[in-house]
Amino acid sequence: MIKYLEDENDFAKEINVDKILVDFYADWCGPCKMMGQVLEKLEDTLVLKVNVDKFPNLAKEYQVMSIPTLILFKKGEFVAKNIGMMALDELKTWLNK
């Protein structure tokens, strides 16, 4: 399931779940669009999309220097970070480490 962050103040609440993958992206970013298509194929992972142009403070807080950047959180805690495009199989392997 894919959700889009609407309000920066809701971020902490949104990531405080068992497991969530946060996708830092921008609408103008080609690799982000390709990664978005891969993320749509994930069936068992909640994805929160965060537009870095709308929420630059969050991008700065999580040291997002390149996009797409994926950050995995469990119960609000940072678990892992990946920068750049990944194929679906690669993404599934990374998520299940």
C-alpha positions as CSV (number, residue, x, y, z in Angstrom):
1,M,0.0,0.0,0.0
2,I,1.3,3.4,-0.9
3,K,0.5,6.6,1.0
4,Y,1.7,10.1,0.4
5,L,2.8,12.4,3.2
6,E,0.4,15.3,3.4
7,D,1.6,17.1,6.5
8,E,5.2,17.2,7.9
9,N,3.8,17.1,11.4
10,D,2.3,13.7,10.8
11,F,5.6,12.0,9.8
12,A,6.5,10.7,13.2
13,K,3.0,9.2,13.6
14,E,3.2,7.7,10.1
15,I,6.5,5.9,10.7
16,N,5.5,4.6,14.1
17,V,4.1,1.3,12.8
18,D,5.6,-2.3,12.7
19,K,7.3,-1.7,9.4
20,I,7.2,1.1,6.8
21,L,9.4,2.0,3.8
22,V,9.8,5.7,3.3
23,D,10.5,6.8,-0.3
24,F,12.0,10.2,-0.6
25,Y,11.4,11.4,-4.2
26,A,10.6,14.3,-6.4
27,D,8.0,14.6,-9.2
28,W,10.7,15.7,-11.8
29,C,13.1,12.8,-11.0
30,G,13.2,10.1,-13.7
31,P,14.7,7.4,-11.5
32,C,12.2,8.2,-8.8
33,K,9.4,7.5,-11.3
34,M,10.9,4.2,-12.2
35,M,11.4,3.3,-8.5
36,G,7.7,4.3,-7.9
37,Q,6.6,1.7,-10.4
38,V,8.7,-1.0,-8.5
39,L,7.2,0.1,-5.2
40,E,3.7,-0.3,-6.6
41,K,4.4,-4.0,-7.0
42,L,5.2,-4.5,-3.3
43,E,2.3,-6.2,-1.8
44,D,3.2,-6.7,1.8
45,T,5.0,-3.5,2.6
46,L,3.5,-0.1,3.5
47,V,5.2,2.7,1.6
48,L,5.1,6.3,2.6
49,K,6.1,8.7,-0.2
50,V,7.8,11.9,0.9
51,N,8.3,14.6,-1.8
52,V,11.6,16.3,-1.0
53,D,10.5,19.5,-2.7
54,K,7.5,19.8,-0.4
55,F,9.3,18.6,2.7
56,P,12.9,19.7,2.6
57,N,13.3,19.7,6.4
58,L,12.6,15.9,6.5
59,A,15.0,15.3,3.6
60,K,17.7,17.3,5.5
61,E,16.9,15.5,8.8
62,Y,17.4,12.1,7.2
63,Q,20.4,13.2,5.2
64,V,18.8,12.7,1.8
65,M,21.3,14.0,-0.7
66,S,20.3,11.9,-3.7
67,I,16.9,10.6,-4.8
68,P,15.3,8.2,-4.8
69,T,16.3,7.3,-1.3
70,L,14.5,4.6,0.6
71,I,14.6,4.4,4.4
72,L,13.1,1.4,6.3
73,F,11.7,2.1,9.7
74,K,10.4,-0.3,12.3
75,K,8.2,1.1,15.1
76,G,9.5,4.6,14.3
77,E,13.2,3.5,14.5
78,F,15.6,3.8,11.6
79,V,16.6,0.4,10.3
80,A,18.3,0.8,6.9
81,K,18.8,3.2,4.0
82,N,19.3,2.7,0.3
83,I,20.1,5.3,-2.3
84,G,19.2,4.9,-6.0
85,M,17.1,2.6,-8.2
86,M,16.5,-1.0,-7.3
87,A,14.9,-3.9,-9.2
88,L,11.9,-5.6,-7.4
89,D,13.9,-8.7,-6.5
90,E,16.8,-6.6,-5.1
91,L,14.3,-4.5,-3.1
92,K,12.6,-7.6,-1.6
93,T,15.9,-9.0,-0.6
94,W,17.0,-5.7,1.0
95,L,13.7,-5.5,2.9
96,N,14.0,-9.0,4.3
97,K,17.5,-8.7,5.6
